[in-house]
């Protein structure tokens, strides 16, 4: 629309958009993009939490409240899975001494808890509780 003012939608015209995942507390208008943008940008993810709470739960509430089920309370009690996004091609800064450090926040932080069993992690990054091999694989992710 910045190049051609005629591409601006007219009054009453439907504009296709999708809501993508964003930073916590970000405005909805900042997280809406054209569907094509979501398809062609590998870094964007659809905001499933938004679509579940705004599009799926309200009609299910109207139906299931007739039989006394509280779908919103059930959904809020469910454990939520948080995805860890791996940053590809992180910017590397070459120092004069030859050191190279990643300029992303994850390079400066290390988790002290296993992502699967929530147990303590030793210095090498493996689970101390001798949990299944999945725990070790998740804690040894390199960014």
N, CA, C and O atoms as CSV, one atom per row, in Angstrom:
chain,resi,resn,atom,element,x,y,z
A,1,UNK,N,N,0.808,-1.186,0.000
A,1,UNK,CA,C,0.000,0.000,0.000
A,1,UNK,C,C,0.857,1.258,0.000
A,1,UNK,O,O,0.402,2.321,-0.424
A,2,UNK,N,N,2.084,1.145,0.469
A,2,UNK,CA,C,2.935,2.321,0.473
A,2,UNK,C,C,3.333,2.702,-0.948
A,2,UNK,O,O,3.524,3.882,-1.242
A,3,UNK,N,N,3.462,1.696,-1.848
A,3,UNK,CA,C,3.843,2.003,-3.219
A,3,UNK,C,C,2.664,2.524,-4.019
A,3,UNK,O,O,2.817,3.444,-4.822
A,4,UNK,N,N,1.480,1.940,-3.806
A,4,UNK,CA,C,0.311,2.298,-4.593
A,4,UNK,C,C,-0.865,2.544,-3.650
A,4,UNK,O,O,-1.364,1.604,-3.032
A,5,UNK,N,N,-1.303,3.769,-3.535
A,5,UNK,CA,C,-2.394,4.084,-2.616
A,5,UNK,C,C,-3.717,3.472,-3.067
A,5,UNK,O,O,-4.650,3.372,-2.270
A,6,UNK,N,N,-3.813,3.059,-4.340
A,6,UNK,CA,C,-5.045,2.438,-4.826
A,6,UNK,C,C,-5.193,1.003,-4.318
A,6,UNK,O,O,-6.281,0.432,-4.400
A,7,UNK,N,N,-4.121,0.415,-3.799
A,7,UNK,CA,C,-4.183,-0.946,-3.272
A,7,UNK,C,C,-4.794,-0.990,-1.877
A,7,UNK,O,O,-5.024,-2.064,-1.322
A,8,UNK,N,N,-5.053,0.179,-1.320
A,8,UNK,CA,C,-5.653,0.268,0.012
A,8,UNK,C,C,-7.081,-0.289,-0.040
A,8,UNK,O,O,-7.830,0.019,-0.967
A,9,UNK,N,N,-7.461,-1.111,0.956
A,9,UNK,CA,C,-8.806,-1.692,0.930
A,9,UNK,C,C,-9.893,-0.628,1.077
A,9,UNK,O,O,-9.728,0.361,1.792
A,10,UNK,N,N,-10.981,-0.852,0.400
A,10,UNK,CA,C,-12.114,0.067,0.451
A,10,UNK,C,C,-12.958,-0.197,1.687
A,10,UNK,O,O,-12.826,-1.243,2.321
A,11,UNK,N,N,-13.815,0.738,2.027
A,11,UNK,CA,C,-14.694,0.591,3.172
A,11,UNK,C,C,-15.596,-0.630,2.967
A,11,UNK,O,O,-16.239,-0.771,1.927
A,12,UNK,N,N,-15.635,-1.509,3.974
A,12,UNK,CA,C,-16.482,-2.695,3.919
A,12,UNK,C,C,-15.845,-3.882,3.206
A,12,UNK,O,O,-16.423,-4.969,3.183
A,13,UNK,N,N,-14.673,-3.690,2.628
A,13,UNK,CA,C,-13.992,-4.770,1.918
A,13,UNK,C,C,-13.330,-5.706,2.928
A,13,UNK,O,O,-12.731,-5.252,3.903
A,14,UNK,N,N,-13.439,-7.002,2.691
A,14,UNK,CA,C,-12.815,-7.975,3.580
A,14,UNK,C,C,-11.325,-8.087,3.251
A,14,UNK,O,O,-10.926,-8.170,2.089
A,15,UNK,N,N,-10.526,-8.086,4.306
A,15,UNK,CA,C,-9.077,-8.151,4.146
A,15,UNK,C,C,-8.599,-9.470,4.751
A,15,UNK,O,O,-8.790,-9.685,5.948
A,16,UNK,N,N,-7.987,-10.358,3.970
A,16,UNK,CA,C,-7.497,-11.617,4.540
A,16,UNK,C,C,-6.275,-11.377,5.423
A,16,UNK,O,O,-5.368,-10.626,5.065
A,17,UNK,N,N,-6.272,-12.030,6.584
A,17,UNK,CA,C,-5.141,-11.909,7.499
A,17,UNK,C,C,-5.085,-13.147,8.379
A,17,UNK,O,O,-6.078,-13.859,8.532
A,18,UNK,N,N,-3.920,-13.396,8.952
A,18,UNK,CA,C,-3.724,-14.441,9.954
A,18,UNK,C,C,-2.957,-13.823,11.115
A,18,UNK,O,O,-2.245,-12.831,10.960
A,19,UNK,N,N,-3.122,-14.442,12.288
A,19,UNK,CA,C,-2.431,-13.954,13.480
A,19,UNK,C,C,-1.240,-14.877,13.730
A,19,UNK,O,O,-1.397,-16.094,13.839
A,20,UNK,N,N,-0.063,-14.293,13.819
A,20,UNK,CA,C,1.145,-15.082,14.061
A,20,UNK,C,C,1.576,-14.932,15.514
A,20,UNK,O,O,1.195,-13.979,16.194
A,21,UNK,N,N,2.366,-15.877,15.970
A,21,UNK,CA,C,2.882,-15.831,17.337
A,21,UNK,C,C,3.864,-14.672,17.447
A,21,UNK,O,O,4.654,-14.408,16.540
A,22,UNK,N,N,3.790,-13.991,18.582
A,22,UNK,CA,C,4.670,-12.851,18.794
A,22,UNK,C,C,5.153,-12.806,20.226
A,22,UNK,O,O,4.950,-13.745,20.996
A,23,UNK,N,N,5.777,-11.735,20.566
A,23,UNK,CA,C,6.282,-11.550,21.923
A,23,UNK,C,C,5.112,-11.436,22.890
A,23,UNK,O,O,4.053,-10.927,22.523
A,24,UNK,N,N,5.289,-11.906,24.125
A,24,UNK,CA,C,4.209,-11.776,25.098
A,24,UNK,C,C,3.856,-10.308,25.325
A,24,UNK,O,O,4.736,-9.467,25.510
A,25,UNK,N,N,2.566,-10.015,25.309
A,25,UNK,CA,C,2.114,-8.655,25.512
A,25,UNK,C,C,2.097,-7.804,24.256
A,25,UNK,O,O,1.741,-6.628,24.325
A,26,UNK,N,N,2.470,-8.357,23.111
A,26,UNK,CA,C,2.460,-7.558,21.889
A,26,UNK,C,C,1.020,-7.341,21.419
A,26,UNK,O,O,0.138,-8.154,21.695
A,27,UNK,N,N,0.798,-6.246,20.715
A,27,UNK,CA,C,-0.541,-5.903,20.253
A,27,UNK,C,C,-0.966,-6.825,19.120
A,27,UNK,O,O,-0.133,-7.316,18.358
A,28,UNK,N,N,-2.266,-7.054,19.019
A,28,UNK,CA,C,-2.800,-7.931,17.983
A,28,UNK,C,C,-2.514,-7.373,16.592
A,28,UNK,O,O,-2.199,-8.130,15.674
A,29,UNK,N,N,-2.620,-6.088,16.433
A,29,UNK,CA,C,-2.385,-5.483,15.120
A,29,UNK,C,C,-0.939,-5.689,14.657
A,29,UNK,O,O,-0.672,-5.732,13.456
A,30,UNK,N,N,-0.013,-5.815,15.599
A,30,UNK,CA,C,1.386,-6.041,15.247
A,30,UNK,C,C,1.640,-7.496,14.860
A,30,UNK,O,O,2.663,-7.808,14.249
A,31,UNK,N,N,0.716,-8.383,15.213
A,31,UNK,CA,C,0.894,-9.806,14.923
A,31,UNK,C,C,0.043,-10.291,13.758
A,31,UNK,O,O,0.024,-11.490,13.484
A,32,UNK,N,N,-0.661,-9.402,13.062
A,32,UNK,CA,C,-1.459,-9.802,11.914
A,32,UNK,C,C,-0.669,-9.567,10.631
A,32,UNK,O,O,-0.071,-8.510,10.428
A,33,UNK,N,N,-0.684,-10.581,9.778
A,33,UNK,CA,C,0.019,-10.501,8.503
A,33,UNK,C,C,-0.859,-11.115,7.420
A,33,UNK,O,O,-1.837,-11.801,7.719
A,34,UNK,N,N,-0.512,-10.871,6.187
A,34,UNK,CA,C,-1.211,-11.493,5.065
A,34,UNK,C,C,-0.898,-12.990,5.056
A,34,UNK,O,O,0.200,-13.389,5.443
A,35,UNK,N,N,-1.841,-13.819,4.623
A,35,UNK,CA,C,-1.579,-15.273,4.594
A,35,UNK,C,C,-0.346,-15.646,3.771
A,35,UNK,O,O,0.352,-16.603,4.103
A,36,UNK,N,N,-0.077,-14.905,2.711
A,36,UNK,CA,C,1.090,-15.197,1.880
A,36,UNK,C,C,2.388,-14.983,2.647
A,36,UNK,O,O,3.363,-15.705,2.441
A,37,UNK,N,N,2.397,-13.992,3.529
A,37,UNK,CA,C,3.575,-13.713,4.340
A,37,UNK,C,C,3.874,-14.890,5.257
A,37,UNK,O,O,5.033,-15.264,5.436
A,38,UNK,N,N,2.836,-15.471,5.835
A,38,UNK,CA,C,3.019,-16.635,6.699
A,38,UNK,C,C,3.558,-17.823,5.907
A,38,UNK,O,O,4.413,-18.560,6.398
A,39,UNK,N,N,3.066,-18.010,4.693
A,39,UNK,CA,C,3.498,-19.152,3.885
A,39,UNK,C,C,4.952,-19.034,3.436
A,39,UNK,O,O,5.672,-20.031,3.390
A,40,UNK,N,N,5.383,-17.821,3.106
A,40,UNK,CA,C,6.718,-17.651,2.533
A,40,UNK,C,C,7.796,-17.307,3.540
A,40,UNK,O,O,8.973,-17.285,3.180
A,41,UNK,N,N,7.438,-17.037,4.793
A,41,UNK,CA,C,8.432,-16.710,5.805
A,41,UNK,C,C,8.536,-17.868,6.791
A,41,UNK,O,O,7.574,-18.167,7.497
A,42,UNK,N,N,9.677,-18.511,6.843
A,42,UNK,CA,C,9.866,-19.693,7.694
A,42,UNK,C,C,9.909,-19.344,9.182
A,42,UNK,O,O,9.749,-20.231,10.020
A,43,UNK,N,N,10.119,-18.090,9.521
A,43,UNK,CA,C,10.227,-17.699,10.924
A,43,UNK,C,C,8.878,-17.442,11.576
A,43,UNK,O,O,8.779,-17.434,12.803
A,44,UNK,N,N,7.840,-17.231,10.779
A,44,UNK,CA,C,6.511,-16.978,11.331
A,44,UNK,C,C,5.812,-18.290,11.663
A,44,UNK,O,O,5.916,-19.271,10.926
A,45,UNK,N,N,5.085,-18.290,12.804
A,45,UNK,CA,C,4.258,-19.428,13.200
A,45,UNK,C,C,2.860,-18.916,13.486
A,45,UNK,O,O,2.691,-17.826,14.032
A,46,UNK,N,N,1.872,-19.690,13.123
A,46,UNK,CA,C,0.495,-19.335,13.419
A,46,UNK,C,C,0.287,-19.345,14.925
A,46,UNK,O,O,0.801,-20.232,15.608
A,47,UNK,N,N,-0.449,-18.388,15.454
A,47,UNK,CA,C,-0.688,-18.314,16.890
A,47,UNK,C,C,-1.868,-19.214,17.243
A,47,UNK,O,O,-3.021,-18.783,17.204
A,48,UNK,N,N,-1.576,-20.451,17.585
A,48,UNK,CA,C,-2.613,-21.438,17.883
A,48,UNK,C,C,-3.398,-21.043,19.121
A,48,UNK,O,O,-4.611,-21.251,19.171
A,49,UNK,N,N,-2.740,-20.482,20.114
A,49,UNK,CA,C,-3.416,-20.062,21.342
A,49,UNK,C,C,-4.509,-19.045,21.034
A,49,UNK,O,O,-5.599,-19.122,21.602
A,50,UNK,N,N,-4.237,-18.107,20.157
A,50,UNK,CA,C,-5.225,-17.105,19.776
A,50,UNK,C,C,-6.432,-17.764,19.115
A,50,UNK,O,O,-7.573,-17.480,19.481
A,51,UNK,N,N,-6.186,-18.640,18.143
A,51,UNK,CA,C,-7.292,-19.260,17.415
A,51,UNK,C,C,-8.109,-20.206,18.297
A,51,UNK,O,O,-9.323,-20.318,18.125
A,52,UNK,N,N,-7.460,-20.879,19.230
A,52,UNK,CA,C,-8.199,-21.763,20.140
A,52,UNK,C,C,-9.091,-20.944,21.060
A,52,UNK,O,O,-10.272,-21.255,21.217
A,53,UNK,N,N,-8.533,-19.893,21.675
A,53,UNK,CA,C,-9.307,-19.128,22.661
A,53,UNK,C,C,-10.343,-18.209,22.021
A,53,UNK,O,O,-11.371,-17.934,22.641
A,54,UNK,N,N,-10.114,-17.736,20.826
A,54,UNK,CA,C,-11.040,-16.780,20.209
A,54,UNK,C,C,-12.018,-17.420,19.225
A,54,UNK,O,O,-13.133,-16.922,19.071
A,55,UNK,N,N,-11.634,-18.506,18.557
A,55,UNK,CA,C,-12.490,-19.079,17.524
A,55,UNK,C,C,-13.087,-20.434,17.889
A,55,UNK,O,O,-14.207,-20.737,17.479
A,56,UNK,N,N,-12.376,-21.242,18.639
A,56,UNK,CA,C,-12.881,-22.582,18.953
A,56,UNK,C,C,-13.645,-22.649,20.274
A,56,UNK,O,O,-14.714,-23.256,20.341
A,57,UNK,N,N,-13.110,-22.037,21.310
A,57,UNK,CA,C,-13.723,-22.163,22.634
A,57,UNK,C,C,-15.099,-21.497,22.728
A,57,UNK,O,O,-15.995,-22.107,23.311
A,58,UNK,N,N,-15.332,-20.293,22.201
A,58,UNK,CA,C,-16.668,-19.694,22.348
A,58,UNK,C,C,-17.825,-20.543,21.807
A,58,UNK,O,O,-18.814,-20.708,22.521
A,59,UNK,N,N,-17.755,-21.093,20.580
A,59,UNK,CA,C,-18.884,-21.933,20.146
A,59,UNK,C,C,-18.982,-23.239,20.935
A,59,UNK,O,O,-20.082,-23.725,21.196
A,60,UNK,N,N,-17.831,-23.809,21.317
A,60,UNK,CA,C,-17.873,-25.018,22.135
A,60,UNK,C,C,-18.486,-24.721,23.503
A,60,UNK,O,O,-19.193,-25.560,24.060
A,61,UNK,N,N,-18.219,-23.533,24.046
A,61,UNK,CA,C,-18.811,-23.129,25.322
A,61,UNK,C,C,-20.325,-23.060,25.225
A,61,UNK,O,O,-21.034,-23.530,26.114
A,62,UNK,N,N,-20.817,-22.472,24.142
A,62,UNK,CA,C,-22.265,-22.344,23.983
A,62,UNK,C,C,-22.938,-23.708,23.897
A,62,UNK,O,O,-24.030,-23.894,24.433
A,63,UNK,N,N,-22.301,-24.656,23.233
A,63,UNK,CA,C,-22.881,-25.995,23.095
A,63,UNK,C,C,-22.760,-26.789,24.391
A,63,UNK,O,O,-23.741,-27.359,24.869
A,64,UNK,N,N,-21.564,-26.826,24.954
A,64,UNK,CA,C,-21.315,-27.693,26.107
A,64,UNK,C,C,-21.830,-27.113,27.424
A,64,UNK,O,O,-21.967,-27.853,28.398
A,65,UNK,N,N,-22.120,-25.802,27.482
A,65,UNK,CA,C,-22.736,-25.249,28.688
A,65,UNK,C,C,-24.151,-25.790,28.888
A,65,UNK,O,O,-24.662,-25.796,30.008
A,66,UNK,N,N,-24.783,-26.242,27.807
A,66,UNK,CA,C,-26.122,-26.824,27.915
A,66,UNK,C,C,-26.124,-28.101,28.738
A,66,UNK,O,O,-27.121,-28.434,29.379
A,67,UNK,N,N,-24.992,-28.821,28.718
A,67,UNK,CA,C,-24.893,-30.057,29.510
A,67,UNK,C,C,-24.070,-29.846,30.775
A,67,UNK,O,O,-23.787,-30.807,31.491
A,68,UNK,N,N,-23.684,-28.611,31.062
A,68,UNK,CA,C,-23.000,-28.297,32.308
A,68,UNK,C,C,-21.486,-28.415,32.267
A,68,UNK,O,O,-20.851,-28.415,33.321
A,69,UNK,N,N,-20.887,-28.516,31.088
A,69,UNK,CA,C,-19.432,-28.619,30.984
A,69,UNK,C,C,-18.831,-27.224,30.806
A,69,UNK,O,O,-19.326,-26.424,30.012
A,70,UNK,N,N,-17.774,-26.944,31.543
A,70,UNK,CA,C,-17.078,-25.663,31.438
A,70,UNK,C,C,-15.812,-25.875,30.608
A,70,UNK,O,O,-14.765,-26.250,31.135
A,71,UNK,N,N,-15.926,-25.633,29.322
A,71,UNK,CA,C,-14.833,-25.915,28.384
A,71,UNK,C,C,-13.650,-24.970,28.609
A,71,UNK,O,O,-12.497,-25.373,28.454
A,72,UNK,N,N,-13.932,-23.713,28.973
A,72,UNK,CA,C,-12.833,-22.755,29.186
A,72,UNK,C,C,-11.992,-23.146,30.397
A,72,UNK,O,O,-10.764,-23.072,30.343
A,73,UNK,N,N,-12.628,-23.557,31.478
A,73,UNK,CA,C,-11.881,-23.989,32.665
A,73,UNK,C,C,-11.080,-25.245,32.347
A,73,UNK,O,O,-9.943,-25.394,32.795
A,74,UNK,N,N,-11.681,-26.151,31.566
A,74,UNK,CA,C,-10.972,-27.370,31.171
A,74,UNK,C,C,-9.738,-27.023,30.348
A,74,UNK,O,O,-8.669,-27.593,30.561
A,75,UNK,N,N,-9.880,-26.097,29.417
A,75,UNK,CA,C,-8.749,-25.719,28.576
A,75,UNK,C,C,-7.666,-25.031,29.393
A,75,UNK,O,O,-6.479,-25.278,29.175
A,76,UNK,N,N,-8.055,-24.171,30.329
A,76,UNK,CA,C,-7.069,-23.470,31.157
A,76,UNK,C,C,-6.311,-24.419,32.074
A,76,UNK,O,O,-5.164,-24.145,32.425
A,77,UNK,N,N,-6.933,-25.542,32.476
A,77,UNK,CA,C,-6.259,-26.516,33.337
A,77,UNK,C,C,-5.309,-27.428,32.573
A,77,UNK,O,O,-4.410,-28.026,33.164
A,78,UNK,N,N,-5.502,-27.535,31.271
A,78,UNK,CA,C,-4.650,-28.418,30.465
A,78,UNK,C,C,-3.220,-27.912,30.448
A,78,UNK,O,O,-2.987,-26.704,30.413
A,79,UNK,N,N,-2.240,-28.848,30.473
A,79,UNK,CA,C,-0.842,-28.395,30.339
A,79,UNK,C,C,-0.598,-27.871,28.921
A,79,UNK,O,O,-1.044,-28.468,27.941
A,80,UNK,N,N,0.102,-26.771,28.831
A,80,UNK,CA,C,0.391,-26.155,27.533
A,80,UNK,C,C,1.809,-26.513,27.114
A,80,UNK,O,O,2.728,-26.521,27.933
A,81,UNK,N,N,1.972,-26.802,25.857
A,81,UNK,CA,C,3.291,-27.119,25.306
A,81,UNK,C,C,3.859,-25.845,24.706
A,81,UNK,O,O,3.232,-25.222,23.849
A,82,UNK,N,N,5.018,-25.468,25.142
A,82,UNK,CA,C,5.698,-24.291,24.612
A,82,UNK,C,C,6.796,-24.772,23.678
A,82,UNK,O,O,7.624,-25.607,24.043
A,83,UNK,N,N,6.788,-24.239,22.484
A,83,UNK,CA,C,7.784,-24.646,21.494
A,83,UNK,C,C,9.041,-23.817,21.656
A,83,UNK,O,O,8.984,-22.613,21.908
A,84,UNK,N,N,10.175,-24.479,21.508
A,84,UNK,CA,C,11.463,-23.804,21.541
A,84,UNK,C,C,11.891,-23.601,20.096
A,84,UNK,O,O,12.065,-24.561,19.345
A,85,UNK,N,N,12.055,-22.357,19.723
A,85,UNK,CA,C,12.434,-22.074,18.345
A,85,UNK,C,C,13.947,-22.006,18.250
A,85,UNK,O,O,14.594,-21.239,18.963
A,86,UNK,N,N,14.504,-22.815,17.361
A,86,UNK,CA,C,15.943,-22.807,17.145
A,86,UNK,C,C,16.277,-21.711,16.147
A,86,UNK,O,O,15.648,-21.611,15.093
A,87,UNK,N,N,17.249,-20.904,16.473
A,87,UNK,CA,C,17.643,-19.806,15.614
A,87,UNK,C,C,18.674,-20.318,14.634
A,87,UNK,O,O,19.763,-20.740,15.023
A,88,UNK,N,N,18.327,-20.278,13.365
A,88,UNK,CA,C,19.248,-20.710,12.313
A,88,UNK,C,C,20.084,-19.515,11.847
A,88,UNK,O,O,19.619,-18.376,11.846
A,89,UNK,N,N,21.292,-19.794,11.463
A,89,UNK,CA,C,22.196,-18.786,10.893
A,89,UNK,C,C,22.312,-17.562,11.793
A,89,UNK,O,O,22.117,-16.433,11.344
A,90,UNK,N,N,22.627,-17.788,13.047
A,90,UNK,CA,C,22.783,-16.683,13.994
A,90,UNK,C,C,23.957,-15.809,13.560
A,90,UNK,O,O,24.948,-16.300,13.020
A,91,UNK,N,N,23.831,-14.533,13.801
A,91,UNK,CA,C,24.882,-13.582,13.431
A,91,UNK,C,C,26.113,-13.837,14.292
A,91,UNK,O,O,26.018,-13.884,15.519
A,92,UNK,N,N,27.250,-13.998,13.662
A,92,UNK,CA,C,28.490,-14.259,14.380
A,92,UNK,C,C,29.378,-13.032,14.270
A,92,UNK,O,O,29.586,-12.491,13.184
A,93,UNK,N,N,29.901,-12.603,15.417
A,93,UNK,CA,C,30.784,-11.437,15.458
A,93,UNK,C,C,32.209,-11.935,15.626
A,93,UNK,O,O,32.505,-12.646,16.586
A,94,UNK,N,N,33.086,-11.577,14.719
A,94,UNK,CA,C,34.489,-11.971,14.810
A,94,UNK,C,C,35.247,-10.919,15.600
A,94,UNK,O,O,35.270,-9.745,15.233
A,95,UNK,N,N,35.857,-11.347,16.673
A,95,UNK,CA,C,36.649,-10.454,17.498
A,95,UNK,C,C,38.070,-10.374,16.928
A,95,UNK,O,O,38.471,-11.216,16.124
A,96,UNK,N,N,38.808,-9.380,17.339
A,96,UNK,CA,C,40.175,-9.207,16.852
A,96,UNK,C,C,41.052,-10.371,17.290
A,96,UNK,O,O,42.003,-10.730,16.595
A,97,UNK,N,N,40.736,-10.966,18.445
A,97,UNK,CA,C,41.555,-12.072,18.950
A,97,UNK,C,C,41.222,-13.385,18.262
A,97,UNK,O,O,41.865,-14.400,18.529
A,98,UNK,N,N,40.234,-13.383,17.384
A,98,UNK,CA,C,39.877,-14.613,16.693
A,98,UNK,C,C,38.691,-15.334,17.322
A,98,UNK,O,O,38.227,-16.342,16.789
A,99,UNK,N,N,38.196,-14.828,18.453
A,99,UNK,CA,C,37.022,-15.449,19.073
A,99,UNK,C,C,35.784,-15.111,18.259
A,99,UNK,O,O,35.682,-14.029,17.680
A,100,UNK,N,N,34.852,-16.043,18.221
A,100,UNK,CA,C,33.575,-15.747,17.580
A,100,UNK,C,C,32.473,-16.080,18.570
A,100,UNK,O,O,32.430,-17.177,19.126
A,101,UNK,N,N,31.600,-15.137,18.777
A,101,UNK,CA,C,30.495,-15.330,19.707
A,101,UNK,C,C,29.203,-15.024,18.983
A,101,UNK,O,O,29.143,-14.129,18.140
A,102,UNK,N,N,28.163,-15.780,19.321
A,102,UNK,CA,C,26.860,-15.524,18.731
A,102,UNK,C,C,26.260,-14.304,19.409
A,102,UNK,O,O,26.410,-14.111,20.615
A,103,UNK,N,N,25.590,-13.496,18.632
A,103,UNK,CA,C,25.038,-12.265,19.186
A,103,UNK,C,C,23.567,-12.420,19.566
A,103,UNK,O,O,22.809,-11.451,19.522
A,104,UNK,N,N,23.170,-13.613,19.931
A,104,UNK,CA,C,21.793,-13.814,20.371
A,104,UNK,C,C,21.789,-14.127,21.857
A,104,UNK,O,O,22.793,-14.584,22.403
A,105,UNK,N,N,20.676,-13.883,22.501
A,105,UNK,CA,C,20.581,-14.003,23.944
A,105,UNK,C,C,20.840,-15.428,24.412
A,105,UNK,O,O,21.446,-15.622,25.466
A,106,UNK,N,N,20.394,-16.440,23.649
A,106,UNK,CA,C,20.539,-17.822,24.072
A,106,UNK,C,C,22.001,-18.250,24.215
A,106,UNK,O,O,22.295,-19.210,24.927
A,107,UNK,N,N,22.921,-17.547,23.543
A,107,UNK,CA,C,24.318,-17.921,23.639
A,107,UNK,C,C,24.915,-17.567,24.991
A,107,UNK,O,O,25.971,-18.084,25.356
A,108,UNK,N,N,24.256,-16.695,25.736
A,108,UNK,CA,C,24.760,-16.277,27.037
A,108,UNK,C,C,24.078,-16.981,28.201
A,108,UNK,O,O,24.479,-16.811,29.352
A,109,UNK,N,N,23.051,-17.769,27.910
A,109,UNK,CA,C,22.290,-18.423,28.967
A,109,UNK,C,C,22.358,-19.932,28.806
A,109,UNK,O,O,22.451,-20.431,27.685
A,110,UNK,N,N,22.314,-20.657,29.899
A,110,UNK,CA,C,22.288,-22.106,29.875
A,110,UNK,C,C,21.276,-22.565,30.913
A,110,UNK,O,O,21.262,-22.069,32.039
A,111,UNK,N,N,20.440,-23.503,30.533
A,111,UNK,CA,C,19.392,-23.973,31.428
A,111,UNK,C,C,19.984,-24.906,32.482
A,111,UNK,O,O,20.902,-25.674,32.193
A,112,UNK,N,N,19.453,-24.836,33.707
A,112,UNK,CA,C,19.914,-25.725,34.763
A,112,UNK,C,C,18.886,-26.805,35.062
A,112,UNK,O,O,19.067,-27.586,35.997
A,113,UNK,N,N,17.800,-26.861,34.275
A,113,UNK,CA,C,16.758,-27.871,34.476
A,113,UNK,C,C,16.503,-28.602,33.168
A,113,UNK,O,O,16.564,-28.018,32.086
A,114,UNK,N,N,16.217,-29.893,33.292
A,114,UNK,CA,C,15.896,-30.714,32.122
A,114,UNK,C,C,14.536,-30.284,31.582
A,114,UNK,O,O,13.606,-30.054,32.355
A,115,UNK,N,N,14.415,-30.173,30.258
A,115,UNK,CA,C,13.167,-29.736,29.652
A,115,UNK,C,C,12.073,-30.787,29.741
A,115,UNK,O,O,10.892,-30.442,29.687
A,116,UNK,N,N,12.428,-32.059,29.876
A,116,UNK,CA,C,11.436,-33.130,29.892
A,116,UNK,C,C,10.994,-33.470,31.302
A,116,UNK,O,O,9.800,-33.433,31.602
A,117,UNK,N,N,11.942,-33.801,32.177
A,117,UNK,CA,C,11.575,-34.274,33.519
A,117,UNK,C,C,11.745,-33.210,34.598
A,117,UNK,O,O,11.458,-33.477,35.765
A,118,UNK,N,N,12.206,-32.008,34.240
A,118,UNK,CA,C,12.412,-30.894,35.163
A,118,UNK,C,C,13.467,-31.177,36.231
A,118,UNK,O,O,13.546,-30.456,37.225
A,119,UNK,N,N,14.274,-32.213,36.037
A,119,UNK,CA,C,15.343,-32.538,36.977
A,119,UNK,C,C,16.556,-31.648,36.761
A,119,UNK,O,O,16.619,-30.894,35.790
A,120,UNK,N,N,17.515,-31.740,37.670
A,120,UNK,CA,C,18.736,-30.941,37.572
A,120,UNK,C,C,19.605,-31.432,36.417
A,120,UNK,O,O,19.601,-32.617,36.082
A,121,UNK,N,N,20.337,-30.521,35.826
A,121,UNK,CA,C,21.238,-30.820,34.724
A,121,UNK,C,C,22.659,-30.574,35.201
A,121,UNK,O,O,22.934,-29.553,35.831
A,122,UNK,N,N,23.576,-31.511,34.902
A,122,UNK,CA,C,24.962,-31.332,35.338
A,122,UNK,C,C,25.701,-30.389,34.390
A,122,UNK,O,O,25.099,-29.827,33.475
A,123,UNK,N,N,26.985,-30.220,34.607
A,123,UNK,CA,C,27.794,-29.264,33.850
A,123,UNK,C,C,27.851,-29.616,32.365
A,123,UNK,O,O,27.892,-28.723,31.520
A,124,UNK,N,N,27.852,-30.908,32.042
A,124,UNK,CA,C,27.908,-31.332,30.650
A,124,UNK,C,C,26.568,-31.168,29.938
A,124,UNK,O,O,26.509,-31.292,28.714
A,125,UNK,N,N,25.486,-30.890,30.679
A,125,UNK,CA,C,24.182,-30.697,30.062
A,125,UNK,C,C,23.330,-31.942,30.020
A,125,UNK,O,O,22.313,-31.960,29.327
A,126,UNK,N,N,23.712,-32.995,30.744
A,126,UNK,CA,C,22.893,-34.206,30.747
A,126,UNK,C,C,22.103,-34.279,32.045
A,126,UNK,O,O,22.515,-33.746,33.075
A,127,UNK,N,N,20.961,-34.949,31.972
A,127,UNK,CA,C,20.037,-35.031,33.101
A,127,UNK,C,C,20.642,-35.874,34.217
A,127,UNK,O,O,21.156,-36.962,33.957
A,128,UNK,N,N,20.586,-35.380,35.471
A,128,UNK,CA,C,21.158,-36.091,36.615
A,128,UNK,C,C,20.294,-37.252,37.080
A,128,UNK,O,O,20.781,-38.138,37.782
A,129,UNK,N,N,19.013,-37.264,36.700
A,129,UNK,CA,C,18.104,-38.298,37.178
A,129,UNK,C,C,18.175,-39.582,36.361
A,129,UNK,O,O,17.371,-40.492,36.567
A,130,UNK,N,N,19.118,-39.662,35.449
A,130,UNK,CA,C,19.285,-40.823,34.580
A,130,UNK,C,C,17.976,-41.143,33.867
A,130,UNK,O,O,17.571,-42.300,33.766
A,131,UNK,N,N,17.338,-40.111,33.386
A,131,UNK,CA,C,16.068,-40.255,32.682
A,131,UNK,C,C,16.311,-40.823,31.289
A,131,UNK,O,O,17.461,-41.032,30.900
A,132,UNK,N,N,15.251,-41.074,30.539
A,132,UNK,CA,C,15.425,-41.639,29.198
A,132,UNK,C,C,16.321,-40.776,28.316
A,132,UNK,O,O,16.598,-39.617,28.628
A,133,UNK,N,N,16.758,-41.353,27.232
A,133,UNK,CA,C,17.705,-40.655,26.355
A,133,UNK,C,C,17.109,-39.406,25.747
A,133,UNK,O,O,17.857,-38.536,25.300
A,134,UNK,N,N,15.778,-39.279,25.711
A,134,UNK,CA,C,15.153,-38.069,25.193
A,134,UNK,C,C,15.515,-36.853,26.010
A,134,UNK,O,O,15.631,-35.756,25.463
A,135,UNK,N,N,15.697,-37.021,27.322
A,135,UNK,CA,C,16.072,-35.893,28.180
A,135,UNK,C,C,17.446,-35.370,27.791
A,135,UNK,O,O,17.650,-34.161,27.680
A,136,UNK,N,N,18.371,-36.269,27.588
A,136,UNK,CA,C,19.733,-35.865,27.244
A,136,UNK,C,C,19.755,-35.172,25.888
A,136,UNK,O,O,20.461,-34.180,25.705
A,137,UNK,N,N,18.980,-35.693,24.937
A,137,UNK,CA,C,18.962,-35.090,23.609
A,137,UNK,C,C,18.388,-33.675,23.650
A,137,UNK,O,O,18.866,-32.792,22.937
A,138,UNK,N,N,17.372,-33.454,24.474
A,138,UNK,CA,C,16.781,-32.119,24.543
A,138,UNK,C,C,17.680,-31.138,25.274
A,138,UNK,O,O,17.723,-29.964,24.908
A,139,UNK,N,N,18.392,-31.579,26.287
A,139,UNK,CA,C,19.236,-30.648,27.030
A,139,UNK,C,C,20.525,-30.332,26.284
A,139,UNK,O,O,21.191,-29.346,26.604
A,140,UNK,N,N,20.887,-31.132,25.313
A,140,UNK,CA,C,22.130,-30.898,24.573
A,140,UNK,C,C,21.901,-30.170,23.268
A,140,UNK,O,O,22.745,-30.225,22.375
A,141,UNK,N,N,20.751,-29.475,23.137
A,141,UNK,CA,C,20.501,-28.705,21.931
A,141,UNK,C,C,21.518,-27.595,21.813
A,141,UNK,O,O,21.812,-26.907,22.791
A,142,UNK,N,N,22.046,-27.420,20.646
A,142,UNK,CA,C,22.977,-26.302,20.439
A,142,UNK,C,C,22.297,-25.287,19.577
A,142,UNK,O,O,21.611,-25.627,18.613
A,143,UNK,N,N,22.486,-24.042,19.921
A,143,UNK,CA,C,21.826,-22.969,19.186
A,143,UNK,C,C,22.791,-22.432,18.157
A,143,UNK,O,O,22.451,-21.513,17.412
